[in-house]
Amino acid sequence: MKETDNQLLIVWTSGDPELAHKMVFMYAHNAQKNGWWDQVTMLVWGPSEKLSSEDAKIQESLQKMQEDGVELLACKACADQYGVCSKLEDIGITVKYTGTFLTDYIKSGKKIITF
């Protein structure tokens, strides 16, 4: 197995906090903590960016995941549309343009889950 075969990208787009807590975060956090994947990266994209900027419980969960090694990225173009770029950066999410990143990830054959 190649090193990159054990990396997971979670593309989280939903603005539903229940989905975030009961599915997205539960899997992402456990996958990283328990070593199911060498690296779990979560791309916060679109409505999930707005939710992350506003909801304190979401922010607390994101911080715990980061502390356990989940890498958090957000799409700058989307964040700018919602006006939340600085808020996402303030809570420790790396904000950058992600079109090329996502395209390269898909083309690499690495594993991706979407919510």
PDB file as gemmi writes it, atoms N, CA and C in Angstrom:
CRYST1    1.000    1.000    1.000  90.00  90.00  90.00 P 1                      
ATOM      1  N   MET A   1       0.839  -1.180   0.000  1.00  0.00           N  
ATOM      2  CA  MET A   1       0.000   0.000   0.000  1.00  0.00           C  
ATOM      3  C   MET A   1       0.888   1.249   0.000  1.00  0.00           C  
ATOM      4  N   LYS A   2       0.584   2.187  -0.902  1.00  0.00           N  
ATOM      5  CA  LYS A   2       1.305   3.458  -0.927  1.00  0.00           C  
ATOM      6  C   LYS A   2       0.871   4.308   0.264  1.00  0.00           C  
ATOM      7  N   GLU A   3       1.771   5.206   0.682  1.00  0.00           N  
ATOM      8  CA  GLU A   3       1.463   6.090   1.810  1.00  0.00           C  
ATOM      9  C   GLU A   3       0.187   6.889   1.552  1.00  0.00           C  
ATOM     10  N   THR A   4      -0.023   7.343   0.329  1.00  0.00           N  
ATOM     11  CA  THR A   4      -1.195   8.159   0.009  1.00  0.00           C  
ATOM     12  C   THR A   4      -2.485   7.352   0.002  1.00  0.00           C  
ATOM     13  N   ASP A   5      -2.379   6.015  -0.038  1.00  0.00           N  
ATOM     14  CA  ASP A   5      -3.576   5.184  -0.017  1.00  0.00           C  
ATOM     15  C   ASP A   5      -4.281   5.224   1.331  1.00  0.00           C  
ATOM     16  N   ASN A   6      -3.605   5.712   2.350  1.00  0.00           N  
ATOM     17  CA  ASN A   6      -4.173   5.710   3.688  1.00  0.00           C  
ATOM     18  C   ASN A   6      -4.520   7.121   4.157  1.00  0.00           C  
ATOM     19  N   GLN A   7      -4.902   7.966   3.195  1.00  0.00           N  
ATOM     20  CA  GLN A   7      -5.339   9.327   3.495  1.00  0.00           C  
ATOM     21  C   GLN A   7      -6.796   9.467   3.068  1.00  0.00           C  
ATOM     22  N   LEU A   8      -7.560  10.200   3.848  1.00  0.00           N  
ATOM     23  CA  LEU A   8      -8.976  10.399   3.561  1.00  0.00           C  
ATOM     24  C   LEU A   8      -9.294  11.882   3.536  1.00  0.00           C  
ATOM     25  N   LEU A   9     -10.037  12.295   2.530  1.00  0.00           N  
ATOM     26  CA  LEU A   9     -10.581  13.649   2.463  1.00  0.00           C  
ATOM     27  C   LEU A   9     -12.084  13.557   2.675  1.00  0.00           C  
ATOM     28  N   ILE A  10     -12.576  14.295   3.656  1.00  0.00           N  
ATOM     29  CA  ILE A  10     -14.014  14.407   3.880  1.00  0.00           C  
ATOM     30  C   ILE A  10     -14.437  15.777   3.366  1.00  0.00           C  
ATOM     31  N   VAL A  11     -15.324  15.792   2.382  1.00  0.00           N  
ATOM     32  CA  VAL A  11     -15.861  17.041   1.850  1.00  0.00           C  
ATOM     33  C   VAL A  11     -17.204  17.261   2.541  1.00  0.00           C  
ATOM     34  N   TRP A  12     -17.228  18.255   3.441  1.00  0.00           N  
ATOM     35  CA  TRP A  12     -18.415  18.541   4.253  1.00  0.00           C  
ATOM     36  C   TRP A  12     -19.068  19.809   3.720  1.00  0.00           C  
ATOM     37  N   THR A  13     -20.260  19.650   3.144  1.00  0.00           N  
ATOM     38  CA  THR A  13     -20.955  20.792   2.554  1.00  0.00           C  
ATOM     39  C   THR A  13     -22.240  21.148   3.286  1.00  0.00           C  
ATOM     40  N   SER A  14     -22.807  20.232   4.029  1.00  0.00           N  
ATOM     41  CA  SER A  14     -24.116  20.436   4.632  1.00  0.00           C  
ATOM     42  C   SER A  14     -24.084  21.488   5.737  1.00  0.00           C  
ATOM     43  N   GLY A  15     -25.132  22.293   5.785  1.00  0.00           N  
ATOM     44  CA  GLY A  15     -25.298  23.266   6.852  1.00  0.00           C  
ATOM     45  C   GLY A  15     -26.147  22.742   7.999  1.00  0.00           C  
ATOM     46  N   ASP A  16     -26.400  21.442   8.028  1.00  0.00           N  
ATOM     47  CA  ASP A  16     -27.239  20.821   9.054  1.00  0.00           C  
ATOM     48  C   ASP A  16     -26.384  20.424  10.261  1.00  0.00           C  
ATOM     49  N   PRO A  17     -26.600  21.060  11.419  1.00  0.00           N  
ATOM     50  CA  PRO A  17     -25.767  20.748  12.584  1.00  0.00           C  
ATOM     51  C   PRO A  17     -25.947  19.313  13.088  1.00  0.00           C  
ATOM     52  N   GLU A  18     -27.145  18.758  12.956  1.00  0.00           N  
ATOM     53  CA  GLU A  18     -27.362  17.377  13.397  1.00  0.00           C  
ATOM     54  C   GLU A  18     -26.534  16.410  12.555  1.00  0.00           C  
ATOM     55  N   LEU A  19     -26.526  16.605  11.254  1.00  0.00           N  
ATOM     56  CA  LEU A  19     -25.701  15.776  10.368  1.00  0.00           C  
ATOM     57  C   LEU A  19     -24.227  15.922  10.737  1.00  0.00           C  
ATOM     58  N   ALA A  20     -23.820  17.148  11.032  1.00  0.00           N  
ATOM     59  CA  ALA A  20     -22.421  17.401  11.392  1.00  0.00           C  
ATOM     60  C   ALA A  20     -22.026  16.590  12.620  1.00  0.00           C  
ATOM     61  N   HIS A  21     -22.806  16.701  13.687  1.00  0.00           N  
ATOM     62  CA  HIS A  21     -22.445  16.047  14.947  1.00  0.00           C  
ATOM     63  C   HIS A  21     -22.632  14.529  14.913  1.00  0.00           C  
ATOM     64  N   LYS A  22     -23.710  14.070  14.302  1.00  0.00           N  
ATOM     65  CA  LYS A  22     -24.052  12.644  14.391  1.00  0.00           C  
ATOM     66  C   LYS A  22     -23.446  11.787  13.293  1.00  0.00           C  
ATOM     67  N   MET A  23     -22.901  12.410  12.261  1.00  0.00           N  
ATOM     68  CA  MET A  23     -22.288  11.623  11.194  1.00  0.00           C  
ATOM     69  C   MET A  23     -20.885  12.115  10.858  1.00  0.00           C  
ATOM     70  N   VAL A  24     -20.795  13.343  10.348  1.00  0.00           N  
ATOM     71  CA  VAL A  24     -19.525  13.856   9.827  1.00  0.00           C  
ATOM     72  C   VAL A  24     -18.447  13.858  10.902  1.00  0.00           C  
ATOM     73  N   PHE A  25     -18.717  14.528  12.009  1.00  0.00           N  
ATOM     74  CA  PHE A  25     -17.707  14.682  13.054  1.00  0.00           C  
ATOM     75  C   PHE A  25     -17.413  13.356  13.745  1.00  0.00           C  
ATOM     76  N   MET A  26     -18.454  12.566  13.981  1.00  0.00           N  
ATOM     77  CA  MET A  26     -18.248  11.294  14.658  1.00  0.00           C  
ATOM     78  C   MET A  26     -17.287  10.411  13.850  1.00  0.00           C  
ATOM     79  N   TYR A  27     -17.517  10.324  12.540  1.00  0.00           N  
ATOM     80  CA  TYR A  27     -16.632   9.489  11.730  1.00  0.00           C  
ATOM     81  C   TYR A  27     -15.238  10.105  11.615  1.00  0.00           C  
ATOM     82  N   ALA A  28     -15.169  11.388  11.287  1.00  0.00           N  
ATOM     83  CA  ALA A  28     -13.866  12.035  11.084  1.00  0.00           C  
ATOM     84  C   ALA A  28     -12.995  11.930  12.327  1.00  0.00           C  
ATOM     85  N   HIS A  29     -13.580  12.239  13.465  1.00  0.00           N  
ATOM     86  CA  HIS A  29     -12.814  12.249  14.710  1.00  0.00           C  
ATOM     87  C   HIS A  29     -12.342  10.841  15.069  1.00  0.00           C  
ATOM     88  N   ASN A  30     -13.248   9.877  15.021  1.00  0.00           N  
ATOM     89  CA  ASN A  30     -12.874   8.499  15.359  1.00  0.00           C  
ATOM     90  C   ASN A  30     -11.882   7.914  14.370  1.00  0.00           C  
ATOM     91  N   ALA A  31     -12.030   8.243  13.101  1.00  0.00           N  
ATOM     92  CA  ALA A  31     -11.108   7.726  12.084  1.00  0.00           C  
ATOM     93  C   ALA A  31      -9.681   8.193  12.348  1.00  0.00           C  
ATOM     94  N   GLN A  32      -9.530   9.449  12.764  1.00  0.00           N  
ATOM     95  CA  GLN A  32      -8.187   9.968  13.048  1.00  0.00           C  
ATOM     96  C   GLN A  32      -7.665   9.433  14.383  1.00  0.00           C  
ATOM     97  N   LYS A  33      -8.490   9.519  15.424  1.00  0.00           N  
ATOM     98  CA  LYS A  33      -8.066   9.079  16.761  1.00  0.00           C  
ATOM     99  C   LYS A  33      -7.692   7.606  16.798  1.00  0.00           C  
ATOM    100  N   ASN A  34      -8.453   6.797  16.098  1.00  0.00           N  
ATOM    101  CA  ASN A  34      -8.260   5.348  16.144  1.00  0.00           C  
ATOM    102  C   ASN A  34      -7.328   4.818  15.065  1.00  0.00           C  
ATOM    103  N   GLY A  35      -6.774   5.719  14.259  1.00  0.00           N  
ATOM    104  CA  GLY A  35      -5.809   5.308  13.255  1.00  0.00           C  
ATOM    105  C   GLY A  35      -6.387   4.525  12.090  1.00  0.00           C  
ATOM    106  N   TRP A  36      -7.684   4.712  11.822  1.00  0.00           N  
ATOM    107  CA  TRP A  36      -8.282   4.032  10.674  1.00  0.00           C  
ATOM    108  C   TRP A  36      -7.650   4.531   9.382  1.00  0.00           C  
ATOM    109  N   TRP A  37      -7.209   5.771   9.404  1.00  0.00           N  
ATOM    110  CA  TRP A  37      -6.489   6.414   8.300  1.00  0.00           C  
ATOM    111  C   TRP A  37      -5.272   7.092   8.902  1.00  0.00           C  
ATOM    112  N   ASP A  38      -4.188   7.165   8.133  1.00  0.00           N  
ATOM    113  CA  ASP A  38      -3.010   7.894   8.612  1.00  0.00           C  
ATOM    114  C   ASP A  38      -3.317   9.376   8.756  1.00  0.00           C  
ATOM    115  N   GLN A  39      -4.076   9.919   7.808  1.00  0.00           N  
ATOM    116  CA  GLN A  39      -4.429  11.336   7.855  1.00  0.00           C  
ATOM    117  C   GLN A  39      -5.860  11.521   7.385  1.00  0.00           C  
ATOM    118  N   VAL A  40      -6.636  12.239   8.193  1.00  0.00           N  
ATOM    119  CA  VAL A  40      -7.989  12.641   7.824  1.00  0.00           C  
ATOM    120  C   VAL A  40      -7.965  14.149   7.635  1.00  0.00           C  
ATOM    121  N   THR A  41      -8.404  14.589   6.469  1.00  0.00           N  
ATOM    122  CA  THR A  41      -8.522  16.011   6.164  1.00  0.00           C  
ATOM    123  C   THR A  41      -9.989  16.296   5.896  1.00  0.00           C  
ATOM    124  N   MET A  42     -10.514  17.367   6.496  1.00  0.00           N  
ATOM    125  CA  MET A  42     -11.893  17.760   6.251  1.00  0.00           C  
ATOM    126  C   MET A  42     -11.907  19.086   5.502  1.00  0.00           C  
ATOM    127  N   LEU A  43     -12.558  19.084   4.358  1.00  0.00           N  
ATOM    128  CA  LEU A  43     -12.755  20.300   3.581  1.00  0.00           C  
ATOM    129  C   LEU A  43     -14.126  20.854   3.931  1.00  0.00           C  
ATOM    130  N   VAL A  44     -14.134  21.983   4.612  1.00  0.00           N  
ATOM    131  CA  VAL A  44     -15.357  22.682   4.996  1.00  0.00           C  
ATOM    132  C   VAL A  44     -15.721  23.556   3.801  1.00  0.00           C  
ATOM    133  N   TRP A  45     -16.881  23.290   3.213  1.00  0.00           N  
ATOM    134  CA  TRP A  45     -17.167  23.860   1.896  1.00  0.00           C  
ATOM    135  C   TRP A  45     -18.603  24.331   1.811  1.00  0.00           C  
ATOM    136  N   GLY A  46     -18.809  25.598   1.489  1.00  0.00           N  
ATOM    137  CA  GLY A  46     -20.156  26.126   1.274  1.00  0.00           C  
ATOM    138  C   GLY A  46     -20.918  26.332   2.571  1.00  0.00           C  
ATOM    139  N   PRO A  47     -22.170  25.817   2.647  1.00  0.00           N  
ATOM    140  CA  PRO A  47     -23.005  26.049   3.821  1.00  0.00           C  
ATOM    141  C   PRO A  47     -22.365  25.609   5.140  1.00  0.00           C  
ATOM    142  N   SER A  48     -21.508  24.597   5.102  1.00  0.00           N  
ATOM    143  CA  SER A  48     -20.838  24.169   6.340  1.00  0.00           C  
ATOM    144  C   SER A  48     -19.888  25.249   6.858  1.00  0.00           C  
ATOM    145  N   GLU A  49     -19.389  26.100   5.971  1.00  0.00           N  
ATOM    146  CA  GLU A  49     -18.530  27.211   6.400  1.00  0.00           C  
ATOM    147  C   GLU A  49     -19.326  28.225   7.211  1.00  0.00           C  
ATOM    148  N   LYS A  50     -20.516  28.543   6.725  1.00  0.00           N  
ATOM    149  CA  LYS A  50     -21.379  29.487   7.436  1.00  0.00           C  
ATOM    150  C   LYS A  50     -21.734  28.928   8.815  1.00  0.00           C  
ATOM    151  N   LEU A  51     -22.136  27.655   8.847  1.00  0.00           N  
ATOM    152  CA  LEU A  51     -22.472  27.006  10.112  1.00  0.00           C  
ATOM    153  C   LEU A  51     -21.284  27.028  11.072  1.00  0.00           C  
ATOM    154  N   SER A  52     -20.107  26.722  10.574  1.00  0.00           N  
ATOM    155  CA  SER A  52     -18.901  26.690  11.413  1.00  0.00           C  
ATOM    156  C   SER A  52     -18.571  28.056  11.991  1.00  0.00           C  
ATOM    157  N   SER A  53     -18.897  29.099  11.265  1.00  0.00           N  
ATOM    158  CA  SER A  53     -18.581  30.452  11.727  1.00  0.00           C  
ATOM    159  C   SER A  53     -19.555  30.949  12.786  1.00  0.00           C  
ATOM    160  N   GLU A  54     -20.730  30.307  12.892  1.00  0.00           N  
ATOM    161  CA  GLU A  54     -21.788  30.818  13.757  1.00  0.00           C  
ATOM    162  C   GLU A  54     -22.097  29.955  14.988  1.00  0.00           C  
ATOM    163  N   ASP A  55     -21.843  28.675  14.926  1.00  0.00           N  
ATOM    164  CA  ASP A  55     -22.323  27.734  15.936  1.00  0.00           C  
ATOM    165  C   ASP A  55     -21.199  27.344  16.905  1.00  0.00           C  
ATOM    166  N   ALA A  56     -21.341  27.717  18.164  1.00  0.00           N  
ATOM    167  CA  ALA A  56     -20.297  27.464  19.168  1.00  0.00           C  
ATOM    168  C   ALA A  56     -20.054  25.973  19.394  1.00  0.00           C  
ATOM    169  N   LYS A  57     -21.101  25.148  19.354  1.00  0.00           N  
ATOM    170  CA  LYS A  57     -20.921  23.704  19.550  1.00  0.00           C  
ATOM    171  C   LYS A  57     -20.162  23.089  18.378  1.00  0.00           C  
ATOM    172  N   ILE A  58     -20.440  23.564  17.181  1.00  0.00           N  
ATOM    173  CA  ILE A  58     -19.702  23.108  15.997  1.00  0.00           C  
ATOM    174  C   ILE A  58     -18.234  23.490  16.156  1.00  0.00           C  
ATOM    175  N   GLN A  59     -17.983  24.727  16.571  1.00  0.00           N  
ATOM    176  CA  GLN A  59     -16.607  25.203  16.746  1.00  0.00           C  
ATOM    177  C   GLN A  59     -15.863  24.371  17.789  1.00  0.00           C  
ATOM    178  N   GLU A  60     -16.539  24.017  18.868  1.00  0.00           N  
ATOM    179  CA  GLU A  60     -15.925  23.199  19.917  1.00  0.00           C  
ATOM    180  C   GLU A  60     -15.548  21.819  19.364  1.00  0.00           C  
ATOM    181  N   SER A  61     -16.432  21.232  18.590  1.00  0.00           N  
ATOM    182  CA  SER A  61     -16.145  19.918  17.993  1.00  0.00           C  
ATOM    183  C   SER A  61     -14.993  19.995  17.006  1.00  0.00           C  
ATOM    184  N   LEU A  62     -14.971  21.048  16.202  1.00  0.00           N  
ATOM    185  CA  LEU A  62     -13.879  21.219  15.239  1.00  0.00           C  
ATOM    186  C   LEU A  62     -12.539  21.341  15.961  1.00  0.00           C  
ATOM    187  N   GLN A  63     -12.523  22.086  17.054  1.00  0.00           N  
ATOM    188  CA  GLN A  63     -11.286  22.263  17.822  1.00  0.00           C  
ATOM    189  C   GLN A  63     -10.794  20.924  18.380  1.00  0.00           C  
ATOM    190  N   LYS A  64     -11.712  20.115  18.908  1.00  0.00           N  
ATOM    191  CA  LYS A  64     -11.330  18.808  19.453  1.00  0.00           C  
ATOM    192  C   LYS A  64     -10.752  17.921  18.356  1.00  0.00           C  
ATOM    193  N   MET A  65     -11.372  17.951  17.175  1.00  0.00           N  
ATOM    194  CA  MET A  65     -10.861  17.138  16.068  1.00  0.00           C  
ATOM    195  C   MET A  65      -9.467  17.597  15.660  1.00  0.00           C  
ATOM    196  N   GLN A  66      -9.281  18.901  15.594  1.00  0.00           N  
ATOM    197  CA  GLN A  66      -7.955  19.438  15.246  1.00  0.00           C  
ATOM    198  C   GLN A  66      -6.908  18.999  16.260  1.00  0.00           C  
ATOM    199  N   GLU A  67      -7.253  19.061  17.526  1.00  0.00           N  
ATOM    200  CA  GLU A  67      -6.318  18.661  18.582  1.00  0.00           C  
ATOM    201  C   GLU A  67      -5.899  17.201  18.427  1.00  0.00           C  
ATOM    202  N   ASP A  68      -6.778  16.384  17.863  1.00  0.00           N  
ATOM    203  CA  ASP A  68      -6.480  14.966  17.660  1.00  0.00           C  
ATOM    204  C   ASP A  68      -5.929  14.669  16.269  1.00  0.00           C  
ATOM    205  N   GLY A  69      -5.634  15.723  15.486  1.00  0.00           N  
ATOM    206  CA  GLY A  69      -4.924  15.526  14.233  1.00  0.00           C  
ATOM    207  C   GLY A  69      -5.702  15.654  12.947  1.00  0.00           C  
ATOM    208  N   VAL A  70      -7.008  15.906  13.019  1.00  0.00           N  
ATOM    209  CA  VAL A  70      -7.773  16.115  11.790  1.00  0.00           C  
ATOM    210  C   VAL A  70      -7.376  17.469  11.210  1.00  0.00           C  
ATOM    211  N   GLU A  71      -7.003  17.473   9.942  1.00  0.00           N  
ATOM    212  CA  GLU A  71      -6.646  18.718   9.261  1.00  0.00           C  
ATOM    213  C   GLU A  71      -7.923  19.366   8.741  1.00  0.00           C  
ATOM    214  N   LEU A  72      -8.100  20.665   9.015  1.00  0.00           N  
ATOM    215  CA  LEU A  72      -9.295  21.386   8.587  1.00  0.00           C  
ATOM    216  C   LEU A  72      -8.934  22.441   7.554  1.00  0.00           C  
ATOM    217  N   LEU A  73      -9.613  22.372   6.414  1.00  0.00           N  
ATOM    218  CA  LEU A  73      -9.444  23.347   5.337  1.00  0.00           C  
ATOM    219  C   LEU A  73     -10.809  23.920   4.989  1.00  0.00           C  
ATOM    220  N   ALA A  74     -10.826  25.149   4.498  1.00  0.00           N  
ATOM    221  CA  ALA A  74     -12.063  25.750   4.004  1.00  0.00           C  
ATOM    222  C   ALA A  74     -11.784  26.441   2.680  1.00  0.00           C  
ATOM    223  N   CYS A  75     -12.805  26.485   1.857  1.00  0.00           N  
ATOM    224  CA  CYS A  75     -12.707  27.110   0.541  1.00  0.00           C  
ATOM    225  C   CYS A  75     -12.792  28.633   0.676  1.00  0.00           C  
ATOM    226  N   LYS A  76     -11.766  29.330   0.219  1.00  0.00           N  
ATOM    227  CA  LYS A  76     -11.734  30.790   0.328  1.00  0.00           C  
ATOM    228  C   LYS A  76     -12.834  31.445  -0.494  1.00  0.00           C  
ATOM    229  N   ALA A  77     -13.074  30.949  -1.707  1.00  0.00           N  
ATOM    230  CA  ALA A  77     -14.111  31.548  -2.552  1.00  0.00           C  
ATOM    231  C   ALA A  77     -15.474  31.470  -1.864  1.00  0.00           C  
ATOM    232  N   CYS A  78     -15.785  30.317  -1.291  1.00  0.00           N  
ATOM    233  CA  CYS A  78     -17.060  30.155  -0.579  1.00  0.00           C  
ATOM    234  C   CYS A  78     -17.093  31.021   0.680  1.00  0.00           C  
ATOM    235  N   ALA A  79     -15.996  31.015   1.432  1.00  0.00           N  
ATOM    236  CA  ALA A  79     -15.931  31.806   2.664  1.00  0.00           C  
ATOM    237  C   ALA A  79     -16.132  33.287   2.367  1.00  0.00           C  
ATOM    238  N   ASP A  80     -15.545  33.758   1.273  1.00  0.00           N  
ATOM    239  CA  ASP A  80     -15.727  35.154   0.884  1.00  0.00           C  
ATOM    240  C   ASP A  80     -17.183  35.437   0.524  1.00  0.00           C  
ATOM    241  N   GLN A  81     -17.838  34.493  -0.145  1.00  0.00           N  
ATOM    242  CA  GLN A  81     -19.250  34.685  -0.504  1.00  0.00           C  
ATOM    243  C   GLN A  81     -20.129  34.804   0.739  1.00  0.00           C  
ATOM    244  N   TYR A  82     -19.803  34.043   1.771  1.00  0.00           N  
ATOM    245  CA  TYR A  82     -20.565  34.098   3.025  1.00  0.00           C  
ATOM    246  C   TYR A  82     -20.049  35.179   3.975  1.00  0.00           C  
ATOM    247  N   GLY A  83     -18.913  35.780   3.660  1.00  0.00           N  
ATOM    248  CA  GLY A  83     -18.336  36.808   4.522  1.00  0.00           C  
ATOM    249  C   GLY A  83     -17.797  36.259   5.834  1.00  0.00           C  
ATOM    250  N   VAL A  84     -17.239  35.027   5.804  1.00  0.00           N  
ATOM    251  CA  VAL A  84     -16.818  34.374   7.047  1.00  0.00           C  
ATOM    252  C   VAL A  84     -15.337  33.988   7.061  1.00  0.00           C  
ATOM    253  N   CYS A  85     -14.567  34.471   6.128  1.00  0.00           N  
ATOM    254  CA  CYS A  85     -13.166  34.068   6.000  1.00  0.00           C  
ATOM    255  C   CYS A  85     -12.386  34.301   7.300  1.00  0.00           C  
ATOM    256  N   SER A  86     -12.438  35.497   7.839  1.00  0.00           N  
ATOM    257  CA  SER A  86     -11.649  35.796   9.040  1.00  0.00           C  
ATOM    258  C   SER A  86     -12.150  35.006  10.243  1.00  0.00           C  
ATOM    259  N   LYS A  87     -13.441  34.774  10.335  1.00  0.00           N  
ATOM    260  CA  LYS A  87     -13.995  33.997  11.449  1.00  0.00           C  
ATOM    261  C   LYS A  87     -13.484  32.557  11.397  1.00  0.00           C  
ATOM    262  N   LEU A  88     -13.439  31.968  10.204  1.00  0.00           N  
ATOM    263  CA  LEU A  88     -12.932  30.601  10.063  1.00  0.00           C  
ATOM    264  C   LEU A  88     -11.456  30.534  10.435  1.00  0.00           C  
ATOM    265  N   GLU A  89     -10.696  31.520   9.997  1.00  0.00           N  
ATOM    266  CA  GLU A  89      -9.272  31.568  10.357  1.00  0.00           C  
ATOM    267  C   GLU A  89      -9.102  31.723  11.865  1.00  0.00           C  
ATOM    268  N   ASP A  90      -9.971  32.535  12.484  1.00  0.00           N  
ATOM    269  CA  ASP A  90      -9.903  32.752  13.932  1.00  0.00           C  
ATOM    270  C   ASP A  90     -10.120  31.463  14.725  1.00  0.00           C  
ATOM    271  N   ILE A  91     -10.892  30.526  14.162  1.00  0.00           N  
ATOM    272  CA  ILE A  91     -11.140  29.268  14.881  1.00  0.00           C  
ATOM    273  C   ILE A  91     -10.183  28.161  14.428  1.00  0.00           C  
ATOM    274  N   GLY A  92      -9.153  28.546  13.673  1.00  0.00           N  
ATOM    275  CA  GLY A  92      -8.078  27.612  13.357  1.00  0.00           C  
ATOM    276  C   GLY A  92      -8.204  26.833  12.065  1.00  0.00           C  
ATOM    277  N   ILE A  93      -9.156  27.203  11.226  1.00  0.00           N  
ATOM    278  CA  ILE A  93      -9.320  26.516   9.946  1.00  0.00           C  
ATOM    279  C   ILE A  93      -8.445  27.208   8.904  1.00  0.00           C  
ATOM    280  N   THR A  94      -7.708  26.428   8.139  1.00  0.00           N  
ATOM    281  CA  THR A  94      -6.897  26.967   7.047  1.00  0.00           C  
ATOM    282  C   THR A  94      -7.826  27.307   5.891  1.00  0.00           C  
ATOM    283  N   VAL A  95      -7.843  28.570   5.487  1.00  0.00           N  
ATOM    284  CA  VAL A  95      -8.718  29.020   4.405  1.00  0.00           C  
ATOM    285  C   VAL A  95      -7.864  29.281   3.172  1.00  0.00           C  
ATOM    286  N   LYS A  96      -8.205  28.598   2.084  1.00  0.00           N  
ATOM    287  CA  LYS A  96      -7.463  28.782   0.836  1.00  0.00           C  
ATOM    288  C   LYS A  96      -8.369  28.411  -0.332  1.00  0.00           C  
ATOM    289  N   TYR A  97      -7.975  28.826  -1.521  1.00  0.00           N  
ATOM    290  CA  TYR A  97      -8.715  28.410  -2.707  1.00  0.00           C  
ATOM    291  C   TYR A  97      -8.521  26.909  -2.872  1.00  0.00           C  
ATOM    292  N   THR A  98      -9.614  26.180  -3.059  1.00  0.00           N  
ATOM    293  CA  THR A  98      -9.533  24.722  -3.005  1.00  0.00           C  
ATOM    294  C   THR A  98      -9.886  24.014  -4.308  1.00  0.00           C  
ATOM    295  N   GLY A  99     -10.189  24.741  -5.359  1.00  0.00           N  
ATOM    296  CA  GLY A  99     -10.549  24.090  -6.618  1.00  0.00           C  
ATOM    297  C   GLY A  99      -9.455  23.179  -7.138  1.00  0.00           C  
ATOM    298  N   THR A 100      -8.236  23.682  -7.206  1.00  0.00           N  
ATOM    299  CA  THR A 100      -7.107  22.881  -7.689  1.00  0.00           C  
ATOM    300  C   THR A 100      -6.782  21.771  -6.699  1.00  0.00           C  
ATOM    301  N   PHE A 101      -6.798  22.089  -5.402  1.00  0.00           N  
ATOM    302  CA  PHE A 101      -6.539  21.082  -4.366  1.00  0.00           C  
ATOM    303  C   PHE A 101      -7.500  19.904  -4.511  1.00  0.00           C  
ATOM    304  N   LEU A 102      -8.798  20.195  -4.620  1.00  0.00           N  
ATOM    305  CA  LEU A 102      -9.796  19.134  -4.710  1.00  0.00           C  
ATOM    306  C   LEU A 102      -9.640  18.340  -6.004  1.00  0.00           C  
ATOM    307  N   THR A 103      -9.410  19.028  -7.101  1.00  0.00           N  
ATOM    308  CA  THR A 103      -9.216  18.353  -8.386  1.00  0.00           C  
ATOM    309  C   THR A 103      -8.016  17.416  -8.337  1.00  0.00           C  
ATOM    310  N   ASP A 104      -6.909  17.903  -7.809  1.00  0.00           N  
ATOM    311  CA  ASP A 104      -5.704  17.069  -7.701  1.00  0.00           C  
ATOM    312  C   ASP A 104      -5.948  15.864  -6.794  1.00  0.00           C  
ATOM    313  N   TYR A 105      -6.673  16.066  -5.713  1.00  0.00           N  
ATOM    314  CA  TYR A 105      -6.966  14.974  -4.782  1.00  0.00           C  
ATOM    315  C   TYR A 105      -7.784  13.894  -5.486  1.00  0.00           C  
ATOM    316  N   ILE A 106      -8.812  14.319  -6.211  1.00  0.00           N  
ATOM    317  CA  ILE A 106      -9.654  13.365  -6.935  1.00  0.00           C  
ATOM    318  C   ILE A 106      -8.832  12.597  -7.964  1.00  0.00           C  
ATOM    319  N   LYS A 107      -8.028  13.309  -8.727  1.00  0.00           N  
ATOM    320  CA  LYS A 107      -7.225  12.675  -9.778  1.00  0.00           C  
ATOM    321  C   LYS A 107      -6.166  11.734  -9.221  1.00  0.00           C  
ATOM    322  N   SER A 108      -5.754  11.947  -7.976  1.00  0.00           N  
ATOM    323  CA  SER A 108      -4.710  11.108  -7.375  1.00  0.00           C  
ATOM    324  C   SER A 108      -5.212   9.713  -7.016  1.00  0.00           C  
ATOM    325  N   GLY A 109      -6.509   9.552  -6.964  1.00  0.00           N  
ATOM    326  CA  GLY A 109      -7.072   8.263  -6.586  1.00  0.00           C  
ATOM    327  C   GLY A 109      -7.213   8.059  -5.089  1.00  0.00           C  
ATOM    328  N   LYS A 110      -6.909   9.088  -4.298  1.00  0.00           N  
ATOM    329  CA  LYS A 110      -7.076   8.992  -2.845  1.00  0.00           C  
ATOM    330  C   LYS A 110      -8.572   8.886  -2.517  1.00  0.00           C  
ATOM    331  N   LYS A 111      -8.862   8.512  -1.308  1.00  0.00           N  
ATOM    332  CA  LYS A 111     -10.239   8.271  -0.881  1.00  0.00           C  
ATOM    333  C   LYS A 111     -10.927   9.567  -0.456  1.00  0.00           C  
ATOM    334  N   ILE A 112     -12.213   9.680  -0.846  1.00  0.00           N  
ATOM    335  CA  ILE A 112     -13.016  10.864  -0.533  1.00  0.00           C  
ATOM    336  C   ILE A 112     -14.405  10.418  -0.081  1.00  0.00           C  
ATOM    337  N   ILE A 113     -14.902  11.067   0.971  1.00  0.00           N  
ATOM    338  CA  ILE A 113     -16.288  10.905   1.421  1.00  0.00           C  
ATOM    339  C   ILE A 113     -16.921  12.291   1.375  1.00  0.00           C  
ATOM    340  N   THR A 114     -18.181  12.364   0.979  1.00  0.00           N  
ATOM    341  CA  THR A 114     -18.883  13.650   0.977  1.00  0.00           C  
ATOM    342  C   THR A 114     -20.109  13.584   1.883  1.00  0.00           C  
ATOM    343  N   PHE A 115     -20.355  14.684   2.565  1.00  0.00           N  
ATOM    344  CA  PHE A 115     -21.542  14.834   3.405  1.00  0.00           C  
ATOM    345  C   PHE A 115     -22.182  16.166   3.087  1.00  0.00           C  
TER     346      PHE A 115                                                      
END                                                                             
